[in-house]
Amino acid sequence: MTIQAELTTRLEADGTLSSLIGSRIYPAKIPVDAVYPLIRYQTDGIERSYAMSGVLDAKEADLVYDCIAERYSTARQLSAAVISSLEGYTGTLGSLLIHAIFIDDERDGRMLESADDDSLKYVVHVSVRAVYE
């Protein structure tokens, strides 16, 4: 499986996240009929390592998890749970060996679903770097 799928599986298995969002973790696009709160993620890039002999097995993936909710405090709870589940993790996820997971950044944002002010959602962006092979 991919690093994105393995990290999603880990987050879905987290008790705190599961109690807040169930399995509402979506790649890139939020479904039209989505129930909030939820998490949307996207891959900012996957960097491969090279040596003179060729490609090395180690990779570094940069992902952003957008923790989205109708209340700011809930978005913050989600981001804290994502960080707690991923930060500092080392070990095996599926077929991948995870050397380290770092939290690079955490910042607030807002999202409007439409021009209607009632559609305002609070977002906490959590930037993650996973070193794996």
C-alpha positions as CSV (number, residue, x, y, z in Angstrom):
1,M,0.0,0.0,0.0
2,T,1.0,3.6,-0.3
3,I,2.2,5.8,2.5
4,Q,-1.1,7.8,2.2
5,A,-3.2,4.6,2.7
6,E,-1.0,3.3,5.6
7,L,-1.2,6.6,7.5
8,T,-5.0,6.8,6.9
9,T,-5.3,3.3,8.3
10,R,-3.4,4.3,11.4
11,L,-5.5,7.5,11.9
12,E,-8.8,5.5,11.4
13,A,-7.6,3.1,14.1
14,D,-7.0,5.9,16.6
15,G,-9.6,5.8,19.3
16,T,-9.8,9.5,19.8
17,L,-10.1,10.3,16.1
18,S,-12.6,7.5,15.6
19,S,-14.9,8.9,18.4
20,L,-14.8,12.3,16.7
21,I,-15.0,11.5,13.0
22,G,-15.5,7.7,12.5
23,S,-13.8,7.0,9.2
24,R,-14.4,10.4,7.6
25,I,-10.9,10.9,6.2
26,Y,-10.8,11.9,2.6
27,P,-8.0,12.3,0.0
28,A,-8.0,15.8,-1.7
29,K,-11.7,16.3,-2.3
30,I,-14.5,16.5,0.3
31,P,-17.7,14.7,-0.8
32,V,-20.6,17.1,-1.5
33,D,-22.8,15.4,1.2
34,A,-20.0,15.2,3.8
35,V,-20.8,15.3,7.5
36,Y,-18.5,17.4,9.6
37,P,-16.1,17.2,11.4
38,L,-13.8,15.4,9.0
39,I,-10.2,15.3,7.8
40,R,-9.0,16.0,4.3
41,Y,-5.5,15.2,3.3
42,Q,-3.2,15.8,0.3
43,T,0.3,14.9,-0.6
44,D,2.6,17.9,-1.1
45,G,5.3,15.7,-2.5
46,I,7.3,12.5,-2.2
47,E,11.1,13.0,-2.3
48,R,13.2,10.0,-3.4
49,S,16.8,9.5,-2.3
50,Y,19.6,8.8,-4.7
51,A,23.2,7.7,-4.6
52,M,25.7,7.3,-7.4
53,S,24.7,3.7,-7.7
54,G,21.0,4.6,-8.3
55,V,17.8,5.0,-6.4
56,L,17.8,4.3,-2.6
57,D,14.8,2.7,-0.9
58,A,14.2,5.6,1.5
59,K,11.6,8.3,0.7
60,E,10.3,11.3,2.4
61,A,6.6,12.2,2.0
62,D,5.1,15.5,2.8
63,L,1.4,15.4,3.6
64,V,-1.1,18.0,4.9
65,Y,-4.0,17.0,7.0
66,D,-6.8,19.6,7.1
67,C,-8.8,19.1,10.3
68,I,-12.2,20.7,9.4
69,A,-15.1,21.3,11.7
70,E,-18.0,23.7,12.3
71,R,-16.5,24.8,15.7
72,Y,-12.9,25.9,16.2
73,S,-12.5,23.9,19.3
74,T,-13.4,20.7,17.4
75,A,-10.9,21.4,14.6
76,R,-8.3,21.9,17.3
77,Q,-9.3,18.5,19.0
78,L,-8.9,16.8,15.6
79,S,-5.5,18.3,15.0
80,A,-4.3,17.4,18.5
81,A,-5.4,13.8,17.9
82,V,-3.7,13.6,14.5
83,I,-0.4,14.9,16.0
84,S,-0.7,12.5,18.9
85,S,-1.2,9.5,16.6
86,L,1.6,10.4,14.1
87,E,4.3,12.5,15.8
88,G,7.4,10.5,16.5
89,Y,6.1,7.2,15.2
90,T,8.6,4.6,14.1
91,G,7.9,1.0,13.1
92,T,6.0,-0.9,10.5
93,L,2.8,0.2,8.9
94,G,1.6,-2.5,6.5
95,S,4.5,-3.3,4.2
96,L,6.3,0.0,4.9
97,L,9.1,0.6,7.4
98,I,8.6,4.0,9.0
99,H,11.9,5.5,10.1
100,A,10.2,8.7,11.5
101,I,7.2,10.9,11.3
102,F,7.7,14.6,12.1
103,I,5.1,17.4,12.4
104,D,6.5,20.3,10.3
105,D,3.8,22.8,10.9
106,E,0.4,23.5,12.4
107,R,-1.7,26.5,11.5
108,D,-5.2,27.8,11.5
109,G,-7.4,28.6,8.5
110,R,-11.0,29.0,7.5
111,M,-13.0,27.5,4.6
112,L,-16.2,28.7,3.0
113,E,-18.3,26.1,1.2
114,S,-20.4,28.8,-0.5
115,A,-21.0,32.5,-0.4
116,D,-23.3,32.0,2.5
117,D,-21.6,32.9,5.8
118,D,-23.3,29.9,7.5
119,S,-21.0,27.6,5.5
120,L,-17.9,28.8,7.3
121,K,-15.8,25.9,8.6
122,Y,-12.7,26.1,10.8
123,V,-9.6,24.4,9.6
124,V,-6.4,23.4,11.3
125,H,-3.7,22.4,8.8
126,V,-1.2,19.8,10.1
127,S,1.9,19.4,7.9
128,V,3.5,16.0,8.3
129,R,6.8,14.5,7.0
130,A,7.2,10.7,6.9
131,V,10.5,9.1,6.3
132,Y,10.0,5.5,5.1
133,E,10.9,2.7,2.8
